[in-house]
Amino acid sequence: MSAKRYESVWDALEDTPGAAENMKLRSALMQELVAYIENAGVTQSEAAQQFGVTQPRISDLMRGKVDLFSIDALVNMLTAAGLHLDLRVRQAS
């Protein structure tokens, strides 16, 4: 019996390719926000104030609770952090 290989964990966990792509994007946006918070050396409360969200929301972000964040919310937080998002779309492999 051979194990099926997936390109990412999201491909293995999600039921559809679209759902997997959505989770990959949310995860990548969250990683950027976490890196920003860590590199800026701000507290969760300070980050929450800057992003216009609550401190528990930042805690969820820092703990990687991907299912609790929409792409819209993450883009709004990135913008509030003074970050710019570039998007690249390519043919699926």
C-alpha positions as CSV (number, residue, x, y, z in Angstrom):
1,M,0.0,0.0,0.0
2,S,1.5,3.3,-1.0
3,A,0.7,6.6,0.8
4,K,-0.8,9.4,-1.3
5,R,1.4,12.5,-1.4
6,Y,0.1,16.0,-1.3
7,E,1.7,19.3,-2.2
8,S,0.6,20.8,1.1
9,V,-1.1,19.9,4.3
10,W,-4.1,21.9,3.1
11,D,-4.5,19.7,0.0
12,A,-4.7,16.7,2.3
13,L,-7.1,18.2,4.7
14,E,-9.6,20.1,2.5
15,D,-12.3,18.5,0.4
16,T,-11.9,20.6,-2.7
17,P,-8.9,22.3,-4.4
18,G,-10.7,25.7,-3.9
19,A,-11.0,25.2,-0.2
20,A,-7.3,24.1,0.0
21,E,-6.2,27.3,-2.0
22,N,-8.3,29.5,0.4
23,M,-6.6,27.9,3.4
24,K,-3.2,28.3,1.9
25,L,-3.8,32.0,1.2
26,R,-5.2,32.6,4.7
27,S,-2.3,30.8,6.3
28,A,0.3,32.8,4.3
29,L,-1.4,36.1,5.2
30,M,-1.4,35.1,8.9
31,Q,2.3,34.2,8.8
32,E,3.1,37.6,7.5
33,L,1.1,39.3,10.2
34,V,2.8,37.1,12.9
35,A,6.2,38.0,11.5
36,Y,5.3,41.7,11.5
37,I,4.2,41.6,15.1
38,E,7.3,39.7,16.2
39,N,9.7,41.9,14.2
40,A,8.1,45.1,15.4
41,G,8.4,43.9,19.0
42,V,4.9,45.0,19.9
43,T,2.6,43.3,22.5
44,Q,-0.6,41.6,21.5
45,S,-2.5,44.6,23.0
46,E,-0.5,47.1,20.9
47,A,-1.0,45.0,17.8
48,A,-4.7,44.8,18.4
49,Q,-5.0,48.5,18.8
50,Q,-3.0,49.1,15.6
51,F,-5.0,46.5,13.6
52,G,-8.4,47.6,15.1
53,V,-9.2,44.3,16.6
54,T,-9.3,42.8,20.1
55,Q,-6.3,41.3,22.0
56,P,-8.0,37.8,22.0
57,R,-8.2,38.1,18.2
58,I,-4.4,38.7,18.0
59,S,-4.0,35.7,20.3
60,D,-6.0,33.6,17.9
61,L,-3.7,34.9,15.1
62,M,-0.5,34.1,17.0
63,R,-1.8,30.6,17.7
64,G,-2.5,29.9,14.0
65,K,-6.3,29.6,14.3
66,V,-6.7,29.8,10.5
67,D,-10.3,28.8,10.5
68,L,-11.3,31.9,12.5
69,F,-10.0,34.4,9.9
70,S,-11.4,35.5,6.6
71,I,-9.2,36.7,3.8
72,D,-11.0,40.1,4.1
73,A,-10.2,40.4,7.8
74,L,-6.5,39.5,7.2
75,V,-6.1,41.9,4.3
76,N,-7.6,44.7,6.5
77,M,-5.2,43.8,9.3
78,L,-2.2,43.8,6.9
79,T,-3.3,47.3,5.6
80,A,-3.6,48.6,9.2
81,A,-0.1,47.3,9.8
82,G,1.1,49.5,6.9
83,L,1.9,46.5,4.7
84,H,1.0,46.1,1.0
85,L,-0.1,42.9,-0.5
86,D,1.0,41.8,-4.0
87,L,-0.9,39.0,-5.6
88,R,0.4,36.5,-8.2
89,V,-1.8,34.1,-10.0
90,R,-0.3,31.2,-12.0
91,Q,-1.3,28.1,-13.8
92,A,-1.9,25.1,-11.5
93,S,0.7,22.4,-11.8
